[in-house]
Amino acid sequence: MSWTKRKWSWAKQNPLFWCNFVFISASVAVIWASPAPNASDFRVKLLGMVLQLVGILTVWHDLTAAARHFGKGGPLSFFVNT
């Protein structure tokens, strides 16, 4: 029981745990929950595209946060002459 309480308090402090849990659940649901012939390829490709977009947004957020931490502009300001 104490293991569950420790993990629950850890999960409450880490919101990305819940995002990962939702993505894993969505992946399982799309791929295995309701297999349909000919439609499953589209669902898998759509899920792959969504996960790629989430990855792009995550990298963008991390680069922006790191740049602000060191007093620089974000990734877009590198390409724009101001």
C-alpha positions in Angstrom: 0.0 0.0 0.0 2.8 2.4 0.7 4.2 1.8 -2.8 0.9 2.9 -4.3 0.9 6.0 -2.2 4.5 6.9 -3.1 3.7 6.4 -6.8 0.5 8.4 -6.7 2.2 11.3 -5.0 5.0 11.1 -7.7 2.4 11.0 -10.5 0.6 14.0 -9.1 3.8 16.0 -9.2 4.7 15.0 -12.8 1.9 16.0 -15.2 3.9 14.5 -18.2 3.3 11.1 -16.7 -0.4 11.5 -17.5 0.3 12.7 -21.0 2.4 9.6 -21.6 -0.3 7.4 -20.1 -2.9 8.9 -22.4 -0.7 8.5 -25.5 0.1 4.8 -24.6 -3.6 4.2 -24.0 -4.5 5.8 -27.4 -1.9 3.8 -29.2 -3.2 0.5 -27.7 -6.8 1.6 -28.5 -6.0 2.5 -32.1 -3.9 -0.5 -32.9 -5.5 -3.4 -31.0 -8.9 -2.5 -29.6 -11.1 -2.4 -32.7 -9.2 -3.9 -35.7 -11.1 -3.2 -38.9 -9.9 -4.4 -42.3 -8.5 -1.7 -44.6 -9.2 1.0 -41.9 -6.5 0.0 -39.6 -3.7 1.3 -41.8 -5.3 4.8 -41.8 -5.7 4.8 -38.0 -2.1 3.7 -37.5 -0.8 6.4 -39.9 -3.0 9.0 -38.3 -1.7 8.0 -34.8 1.9 8.2 -36.1 1.3 11.7 -37.5 -0.2 12.9 -34.2 2.8 11.4 -32.2 5.2 13.1 -34.6 3.5 16.5 -34.1 3.6 16.0 -30.4 7.3 15.2 -30.7 7.9 18.4 -32.7 6.0 20.5 -30.2 8.0 18.9 -27.3 11.3 19.7 -29.0 10.2 23.3 -29.8 9.2 23.8 -26.1 12.4 22.4 -24.8 14.5 24.5 -27.2 12.6 27.6 -26.3 12.9 26.9 -22.5 16.7 26.3 -22.8 17.2 29.5 -24.8 15.3 31.5 -22.3 17.3 30.0 -19.5 20.5 31.2 -21.1 19.1 34.6 -22.0 18.7 34.0 -25.7 15.8 34.2 -28.0 13.8 31.2 -29.1 14.5 29.0 -32.1 12.6 31.3 -34.4 14.7 34.3 -33.5 17.8 32.5 -34.7 16.5 32.7 -38.3 15.0 36.2 -38.1 17.4 39.2 -38.1 16.2 41.7 -35.6 
